[in-house]
Amino acid sequence: MPVDADALARDAAALVEVPSVTGDERAVMERLGELAADLGLDARLDRHDLPALRALPGHPGEEAGRDELWGLTVAAAGPPDGPRLCLNGHLDVVAPGTRPWATDPWSGRVADGHVHGRGAVDMKGGVAAALHAIATTHEAERCRVVLMAVSSEEDGGLGSFAALEADHDFDACLIPEPTGLDVACVQAGSLTFHGVIAGRGAHAAMRRAGESAIDRYVEVHQALGAYERELNAGVRDPLMAALDLPYPVSVGRLAGGDWASSVPDRVEFAGRMGVRVGEDLEDAREGLRHALADLPVELEFTGGVFAPASTDPGHLFARLALESFPGSRPVGVPWGADMRLFAARGIPTVMAGPGDARLAHAVDERVPIADLVATAEGIARVIGGYHAASG
């Protein structure tokens, strides 16, 4: 059955229309369940046990406040002994930001060949495409395909972590993150960090009697830049080496001082650093500590913990994905993703999905409808090909 482009665009827009900033995802999960029912698919909404998850040793960290965690599973019926394929996608999004958008970020406007709004690219469009792929291919019933829609990816991956704790019996996984329809076989890791720099306060008219924490931060910022250059020198993984900046180091929040006529006695900053493919997370933390060791900063690591991950491009499942997305090539991506949670359990995983990742988290986020259709068709071919190869 061919993919209905208009219906797919409408469903992607319907998901965008439901605000779902990380920590507040139940309503969009319920909406996806309604869309699944409209396509004749069964959906199950689950509330996960937060205290139990937080007590587990593999807990991936959190940044957003929450008192509940929801997930939705859409499963195609299949034989009990058939191959089992997971399609994973997150429905939480980042906030729209402070700059004005051309249209309401929650409009889900369909115009100019695109679906517009926060989450259209990252990654409600990909989830809608996966849903329509299941609905349009009869092979889904023979392959036992499961669409795992999750929360909390943006701040660490707690949603996928919870879903995999409940059910990890999968033979392979495809995640339709925005790869521009290429097949991502490698993802960098990432860590978030928080720093405090102390100064000595004084009246601004007597500036030399104090020591500005902002001036001290400038030195720290320069050291972070030097560390980024070190991380990206001699990148070993060939797919990551092809990227312009495989392992960025970035400060996303900075606050210092409380009065214009005072020398600031404190600066706080928070940022994100890339973790190299194959690198142990504690070694990555130690690398940043060492880079800032001679500077007056108290450093800690907070929030989400994204290990790097990879699947050999020559693996049977990776080759199937490459064949199923015509014109695609194997790539690496510089951002963390839930791919690493599947890889950690030995589940071969790749990412292939619609849109340009540079529009993720950006003002005027949008995804081409043609990409949504191509993603649904590609996933349908993966489902059919996986059934054939495994049967």
C-alpha positions as CSV (number, residue, x, y, z in Angstrom):
1,M,0.0,0.0,0.0
2,P,1.5,3.4,-1.0
3,V,2.2,6.1,1.6
4,D,-0.5,8.8,1.7
5,A,1.6,12.0,1.8
6,D,-1.3,14.2,2.8
7,A,-2.3,11.9,5.7
8,L,1.3,11.6,6.9
9,A,1.7,15.3,6.8
10,R,-1.5,15.8,8.8
11,D,-0.4,13.3,11.4
12,A,3.0,14.8,11.8
13,A,1.3,18.2,12.2
14,A,-1.1,16.8,14.7
15,L,1.8,15.8,16.9
16,V,3.6,19.1,16.5
17,E,0.4,20.9,17.6
18,V,0.7,19.3,21.1
19,P,3.4,21.1,23.2
20,S,5.6,18.4,24.7
21,V,8.7,20.1,26.2
22,T,10.7,17.5,28.0
23,G,9.0,16.7,31.3
24,D,5.5,17.2,30.0
25,E,4.9,14.4,27.4
26,R,1.7,12.6,28.4
27,A,-0.7,14.6,26.1
28,V,1.4,14.0,23.0
29,M,1.6,10.3,23.8
30,E,-2.2,10.2,24.0
31,R,-2.4,12.0,20.7
32,L,-0.1,9.5,19.0
33,G,-2.3,6.7,20.4
34,E,-5.3,8.3,18.8
35,L,-3.5,8.5,15.4
36,A,-2.5,4.9,15.7
37,A,-6.1,3.8,16.3
38,D,-7.2,5.8,13.3
39,L,-4.8,3.7,11.2
40,G,-6.2,0.5,12.7
41,L,-3.2,-0.1,15.0
42,D,-3.2,-1.0,18.7
43,A,-1.4,1.3,21.0
44,R,-0.6,0.9,24.7
45,L,0.2,3.8,27.0
46,D,2.5,3.0,30.0
47,R,3.4,4.9,33.1
48,H,6.9,4.0,34.2
49,D,8.1,3.7,37.8
50,L,10.3,6.7,38.3
51,P,11.7,6.0,41.7
52,A,12.6,2.4,40.6
53,L,14.3,3.7,37.4
54,R,16.3,6.3,39.3
55,A,17.7,3.6,41.6
56,L,19.1,1.5,38.8
57,P,22.9,1.6,38.2
58,G,22.4,2.4,34.5
59,H,20.2,5.4,35.0
60,P,21.1,7.8,32.2
61,G,20.7,11.1,34.1
62,E,18.0,13.8,33.8
63,E,18.0,17.6,33.5
64,A,14.3,18.4,33.2
65,G,12.1,18.2,36.3
66,R,9.4,15.6,36.2
67,D,7.1,13.6,38.5
68,E,5.9,11.1,35.9
69,L,7.3,9.3,32.8
70,W,5.1,8.0,30.0
71,G,5.8,5.8,27.0
72,L,3.6,4.5,24.1
73,T,4.0,1.2,22.3
74,V,2.4,0.5,18.9
75,A,2.9,-3.2,18.0
76,A,1.9,-5.1,14.8
77,A,0.7,-8.6,15.5
78,G,3.1,-11.3,14.4
79,P,4.1,-15.0,14.9
80,P,5.6,-15.6,18.4
81,D,8.8,-16.9,16.8
82,G,9.2,-14.3,14.1
83,P,12.0,-11.7,14.0
84,R,11.4,-8.6,16.2
85,L,12.2,-5.1,14.9
86,C,12.0,-2.0,17.0
87,L,11.3,1.5,15.6
88,N,12.2,4.0,18.3
89,G,11.4,7.7,18.4
90,H,11.1,10.4,21.0
91,L,8.2,12.8,21.3
92,D,9.7,15.3,23.8
93,V,11.1,18.5,22.4
94,V,13.1,21.5,23.6
95,A,11.4,24.8,24.3
96,P,10.8,27.2,21.3
97,G,13.5,29.7,22.6
98,T,13.3,33.4,23.0
99,R,13.5,34.6,19.4
100,P,10.3,35.1,17.4
101,W,9.1,32.5,14.9
102,A,7.5,33.3,11.6
103,T,4.5,31.4,12.9
104,D,3.4,29.9,16.2
105,P,5.9,27.1,17.0
106,W,3.0,24.8,18.0
107,S,1.0,25.6,14.8
108,G,1.9,22.4,12.9
109,R,1.4,24.5,9.8
110,V,1.5,22.5,6.6
111,A,2.7,24.9,3.8
112,D,5.4,25.2,1.1
113,G,5.9,21.5,1.1
114,H,6.9,21.4,4.8
115,V,5.4,20.7,8.2
116,H,6.4,23.6,10.4
117,G,6.8,23.8,14.2
118,R,8.8,22.7,17.2
119,G,9.6,19.0,16.9
120,A,8.8,18.7,13.2
121,V,12.4,17.6,12.6
122,D,13.4,16.4,16.1
123,M,11.6,14.1,15.8
124,K,7.8,14.0,15.6
125,G,8.0,13.9,11.8
126,G,10.1,10.7,12.0
127,V,7.7,9.1,14.5
128,A,4.7,9.8,12.3
129,A,6.6,8.3,9.3
130,A,7.4,5.2,11.3
131,L,3.7,4.9,12.3
132,H,2.6,5.1,8.6
133,A,5.3,2.6,7.6
134,I,3.8,0.0,9.9
135,A,0.3,0.8,8.7
136,T,1.2,0.5,5.0
137,T,3.2,-2.7,4.8
138,H,1.7,-6.1,5.3
139,E,5.2,-7.4,6.2
140,A,4.8,-5.7,9.6
141,E,2.5,-8.4,10.8
142,R,5.0,-11.1,10.0
143,C,8.1,-9.3,11.4
144,R,6.6,-8.3,14.8
145,V,7.4,-4.6,14.4
146,V,7.2,-2.5,17.5
147,L,7.1,1.3,17.5
148,M,8.5,2.5,20.8
149,A,7.5,6.2,21.4
150,V,9.4,7.6,24.3
151,S,9.8,10.7,26.5
152,S,12.9,12.3,28.0
153,E,15.4,11.7,25.1
154,E,16.4,15.3,25.1
155,D,17.7,15.3,28.7
156,G,19.4,11.8,28.8
157,G,17.2,9.0,27.4
158,L,15.3,8.0,30.4
159,G,12.2,7.1,28.3
160,S,14.1,4.5,26.2
161,F,16.0,3.3,29.2
162,A,12.7,2.6,30.9
163,A,11.2,0.9,27.8
164,L,14.2,-1.3,27.4
165,E,14.1,-2.3,31.1
166,A,10.6,-3.5,30.4
167,D,11.3,-5.1,27.0
168,H,14.6,-5.5,25.3
169,D,14.0,-8.6,23.2
170,F,14.7,-7.0,19.8
171,D,16.7,-8.3,16.9
172,A,17.4,-4.8,15.5
173,C,16.4,-1.2,15.9
174,L,15.9,1.7,13.5
175,I,15.6,5.3,14.9
176,P,14.2,7.9,12.4
177,E,16.2,10.8,13.8
178,P,16.9,13.6,11.3
179,T,19.8,12.3,9.2
180,G,18.8,13.8,5.9
181,L,17.8,10.3,4.8
182,D,21.4,9.0,5.2
183,V,22.0,6.0,7.5
184,A,23.8,7.0,10.7
185,C,25.9,4.0,11.9
186,V,27.9,6.0,14.5
187,Q,26.9,8.6,17.1
188,A,29.1,10.6,19.3
189,G,28.5,10.7,23.0
190,S,28.0,13.8,25.1
191,L,28.2,15.0,28.7
192,T,26.9,18.1,30.4
193,F,29.0,20.0,32.8
194,H,28.5,22.8,35.4
195,G,31.2,25.1,36.6
196,V,31.5,27.8,39.4
197,I,34.2,30.5,39.4
198,A,34.8,32.6,42.5
199,G,36.0,36.2,42.4
200,R,36.4,38.9,45.0
201,G,33.8,41.6,45.1
202,A,34.5,45.3,45.3
203,H,33.0,48.6,44.3
204,A,33.3,49.1,40.5
205,A,35.0,52.5,41.2
206,M,37.7,50.6,43.1
207,R,38.0,47.8,40.5
208,R,41.6,46.9,41.4
209,A,40.6,46.1,44.9
210,G,38.5,43.1,43.6
211,E,39.0,40.2,41.3
212,S,36.4,39.8,38.6
213,A,34.9,36.3,38.3
214,I,34.0,37.3,34.7
215,D,37.6,38.0,33.8
216,R,38.5,34.6,35.3
217,Y,35.8,32.9,33.2
218,V,37.4,34.3,30.0
219,E,40.4,32.1,30.7
220,V,38.2,29.1,31.3
221,H,36.4,29.8,28.0
222,Q,39.7,29.9,26.2
223,A,40.7,26.6,27.8
224,L,37.4,25.0,26.7
225,G,38.2,26.1,23.1
226,A,41.7,24.5,23.3
227,Y,40.2,21.3,24.7
228,E,37.7,21.2,21.8
229,R,40.7,21.4,19.4
230,E,42.4,18.6,21.2
231,L,39.3,16.4,21.1
232,N,39.0,16.9,17.3
233,A,42.7,16.3,16.4
234,G,43.3,12.9,14.7
235,V,39.7,11.6,14.9
236,R,40.0,7.8,14.4
237,D,36.5,6.7,13.3
238,P,36.3,7.4,9.6
239,L,32.6,8.3,9.6
240,M,33.2,10.8,12.4
241,A,36.4,12.1,10.8
242,A,34.3,13.1,7.8
243,L,32.4,15.7,9.9
244,D,33.3,19.3,10.1
245,L,33.3,19.2,13.9
246,P,32.8,15.7,15.3
247,Y,33.1,16.5,19.0
248,P,32.0,20.1,19.9
249,V,32.5,21.7,23.3
250,S,29.9,24.4,24.0
251,V,28.8,26.6,26.8
252,G,25.0,27.0,26.7
253,R,24.4,29.0,29.9
254,L,26.4,31.7,31.6
255,A,25.5,33.9,34.6
256,G,27.7,36.3,36.6
257,G,27.4,39.3,38.8
258,D,24.4,41.0,40.3
259,W,25.1,44.7,40.1
260,A,26.5,46.9,37.3
261,S,28.6,48.9,39.8
262,S,30.2,45.9,41.5
263,V,33.1,43.7,40.6
264,P,31.4,40.3,40.2
265,D,32.4,37.7,42.8
266,R,30.8,34.6,41.1
267,V,30.2,33.2,37.7
268,E,28.2,30.0,36.9
269,F,28.3,28.3,33.5
270,A,26.9,25.1,32.0
271,G,27.7,23.4,28.8
272,R,28.1,20.2,26.8
273,M,31.1,18.3,25.5
274,G,31.3,15.6,22.9
275,V,32.6,12.1,23.8
276,R,34.7,10.4,21.2
277,V,33.6,7.1,19.7
278,G,35.2,4.3,21.7
279,E,36.0,6.5,24.7
280,D,35.0,5.6,28.2
281,L,32.8,8.1,29.9
282,E,35.0,8.5,33.0
283,D,38.0,9.0,30.8
284,A,36.1,11.8,29.0
285,R,35.2,13.4,32.3
286,E,38.8,13.2,33.4
287,G,39.9,14.8,30.1
288,L,37.9,18.0,30.8
289,R,39.0,18.1,34.4
290,H,42.6,17.9,33.3
291,A,42.1,20.7,30.7
292,L,40.8,23.0,33.5
293,A,43.0,21.8,36.3
294,D,45.2,24.9,36.5
295,L,42.2,27.3,36.5
296,P,40.1,28.5,39.5
297,V,36.9,26.6,38.7
298,E,34.8,24.1,40.6
299,L,33.6,21.6,38.0
300,E,30.9,18.9,38.2
301,F,29.1,16.8,35.6
302,T,25.3,16.9,35.7
303,G,22.3,15.9,33.7
304,G,22.1,13.4,30.9
305,V,24.8,10.9,30.2
306,F,25.2,9.9,26.5
307,A,27.7,7.3,25.7
308,P,29.0,7.0,22.1
309,A,27.8,4.1,20.0
310,S,28.3,2.4,16.6
311,T,27.1,-0.3,14.4
312,D,29.5,-1.7,11.7
313,P,28.3,-0.3,8.3
314,G,28.9,-3.8,7.0
315,H,26.5,-5.4,9.4
316,L,23.5,-7.1,7.7
317,F,21.0,-4.7,9.3
318,A,23.1,-1.6,8.3
319,R,23.4,-2.9,4.8
320,L,19.6,-3.5,4.7
321,A,19.0,0.1,5.8
322,L,21.3,1.5,3.2
323,E,19.6,-0.5,0.5
324,S,16.2,0.6,1.8
325,F,16.9,4.3,1.6
326,P,18.0,4.8,-2.0
327,G,20.9,7.2,-2.4
328,S,21.9,7.0,1.2
329,R,25.4,6.7,2.6
330,P,26.7,5.6,5.9
331,V,27.5,8.6,8.2
332,G,28.4,9.5,11.7
333,V,26.6,12.2,13.7
334,P,28.0,14.5,16.4
335,W,25.0,14.4,18.7
336,G,24.0,11.9,21.4
337,A,21.0,9.7,20.8
338,D,19.1,6.8,22.2
339,M,20.9,4.6,19.7
340,R,23.6,4.0,22.4
341,L,21.0,2.4,24.8
342,F,20.1,-0.2,22.3
343,A,23.8,-0.8,21.3
344,A,24.7,-1.3,25.0
345,R,22.3,-4.3,25.0
346,G,23.8,-5.7,21.8
347,I,21.0,-4.7,19.6
348,P,22.2,-3.6,16.1
349,T,20.9,-0.1,15.6
350,V,21.1,2.6,13.0
351,M,19.4,6.0,12.5
352,A,17.8,7.1,9.3
353,G,15.1,9.8,9.1
354,P,13.7,13.0,7.6
355,G,15.0,16.5,7.7
356,D,18.1,18.5,8.4
357,A,19.5,18.2,11.9
358,R,20.7,21.8,11.8
359,L,17.0,22.8,12.1
360,A,16.6,20.8,15.3
361,H,16.3,23.1,18.3
362,A,16.3,26.1,15.9
363,V,13.8,28.9,15.3
364,D,11.4,28.1,12.4
365,E,12.0,24.3,12.6
366,R,10.4,22.5,9.7
367,V,10.6,19.2,7.8
368,P,10.0,18.5,4.1
369,I,6.9,16.4,3.5
370,A,8.9,14.6,0.7
371,D,11.4,13.5,3.4
372,L,8.5,12.2,5.6
373,V,7.2,10.1,2.7
374,A,10.7,8.9,1.8
375,T,11.3,7.9,5.4
376,A,8.0,6.0,5.7
377,E,8.8,4.2,2.4
378,G,12.4,3.4,3.5
379,I,11.2,2.0,6.8
380,A,8.6,-0.1,5.0
381,R,11.3,-1.5,2.9
382,V,13.4,-2.2,6.0
383,I,10.5,-4.1,7.5
384,G,9.9,-6.2,4.3
385,G,13.6,-6.8,3.8
386,Y,14.2,-7.8,7.5
387,H,11.3,-10.2,7.3
388,A,12.7,-11.8,4.2
389,A,16.3,-12.0,5.5
390,S,15.2,-13.4,8.8
391,G,12.6,-15.8,7.4
